[in-house]
């Protein structure tokens, strides 16, 4: 079995797992961990979208 990811899907998978690690390591209470993890994922996702638009604008 071979998994082929696009750059976008690889970035989202990375954001997901990095957000889990950040949430666990940076906060003490489970509710705070989840909230911080979701916030980090949103920031990663927003960064990916913003970077993709910048790269598109540079290309055109």
Buried (B, 14 or more C-beta within 10 A) or exposed (E): EEEEEEEEEEBBEEBBEBBBEBBEEEBEEEEEBBEBBEEBBEEBBEEBEEEEEEEEEEEE
